[in-house]
Amino acid sequence: MAVEWAGLSPALLVPLDRSRTEPLRVQLESGLRDAIRSGRLGAGERLPSSRELARELGVSRGLVQECYGQLHAEGYLDARIGSATRVAAVAGKPAPGPVAPPERAAQLRIDFRTGVPDLAGFPRTDWVWAQRELCRRTPTAGLDYGDPRGSQPAREVLAGYLRRVRAAAIDPEHLVVCTGFAQGLGLVLAVLARSKVRRVGFEDPGYGEGETLTAAARAGITAIPVPVDQDGIQVDALAASGAQAVVLTPAHQWPTGVVLAPQRRHALLDWANRTGATIIEDDYDAEFRYDREPVGAMQGLGPDRVVGLGTVSKSLAPAVRLGWILCPPALAAEIAHDKQLADRGTPVFDQLAVAMLIESGRYDRHLRRMRSSYASRRRVLIEALAEHAPAVKLTGLAAGFHAVAHLPAGVDEQIVVAAARQRSVGLYGMSGYRASGATTPAQLVLGFGNLSERAIRSGVEAVADLLR
Ligand SMILES: Cc1ncc(COP(=O)(O)O)c(C=O)c1O
């Protein structure tokens, strides 16, 4: 069969078979019609000019013009003099918009969903400035495949920043830039699984049943829940569990918000040194601390035993998909190799854009602004609950942008969550983060990062009677 793909160039892909008796014009017409009907060409999408398409297909321009004319007459195409031929609005499925917002947000009037920073606070102007500068300045050779660990200048800036701000002990040679915590954890677990790690401890409450535990299962690793109390993970229970590694959030435990106590940090490192275990530190929101001394990253205390995972999902936005792995030297080469196999490296302009924001001081300025904005939102949450539901106790507020609301005795967490949803307010129970799924003690995890002060106030007012 002599099928040619019209436009092996990326302009438009329509199959033409010169061995068939069916005229080329008819083939082109039906190819385009099918593409529009199936939605492959969306409403409003621009078609190549008749001259371009004729050249690509090796047919006469007149043939393409005839074909466009026919489809225009049938209502499939819009053609206006002086502008490009496009798929007619009524004919095609709508072309995808820029980025569809998640449905959940659309359904709820006020959503106390956790884990989302103030998306409107994203420093768009700074980001555009950095990307434009990079695009202008990057030499042609810089567009080639690079080091899978990330661009050297970006790693240097990140390592310097993390040494300065998180007291990390990291050399850029052992830093691997990745696309966020999720990828970083997946890569690290896969490397550990190959070195016969079979049991990994996770904090309980912790990531819940979600993707993080699925990632462990995918790597062939059994996730062992280890209880967390007011001082963080219980190291004795971890040691007794037979885990060969642990994933934890020392600076601001997810989701209880407690800080890993200094004696626990030391006990944890002792355990790791004694048993050869690996500590995987999820340092996800430490930039935003309010009423305590900053807590350094554990990685700085034990760079040979601790893998540090960081992300800009909280400091900038989840959509940026950028993070880093601070690798113990013994694991660095293998993690870098897996990163190479996974995707040949993280988008270079994005790494460099974050590095430019850091170097220019814009990142610090953004963090200062966001810290003050989250601090105000946090204050509003405290005040609104004190006023409308004083029996609710809040904890875990020292950092980040979520808090734990302890419901009064006799209040059923699940009933509250369901009733709030009826009022178009999204609330989330702690049971979703507990390994056992237990609904007592009744607690809510309230995210306030992406809610305005007014939304926080009206959200609390809307559900206050349920919380009493
Ligand atoms: C506990 C915790 N760690 C890390 C992250 C960030 O993950 P990623 O960098 O893949 O966006 C999140 C996101 O919600 C989180 O809740």
The ligand as an ORCA input file, in Angstrom:
! r2SCAN-3c Opt
* xyz 0 1
  C       3.090     16.066     51.960
  C       3.376     16.551     50.586
  N       4.611     16.472     50.117
  C       4.932     16.916     48.874
  C       3.986     17.437     48.053
  C       4.367     17.969     46.712
  O       4.353     17.012     45.710
  P       4.844     17.432     44.231
  O       6.172     18.078     44.376
  O       4.914     16.144     43.474
  O       3.828     18.373     43.684
  C       2.667     17.497     48.483
  C       1.632     18.034     47.583
  O       0.496     18.211     47.913
  C       2.361     17.062     49.788
  O       1.124     17.152     50.268
*
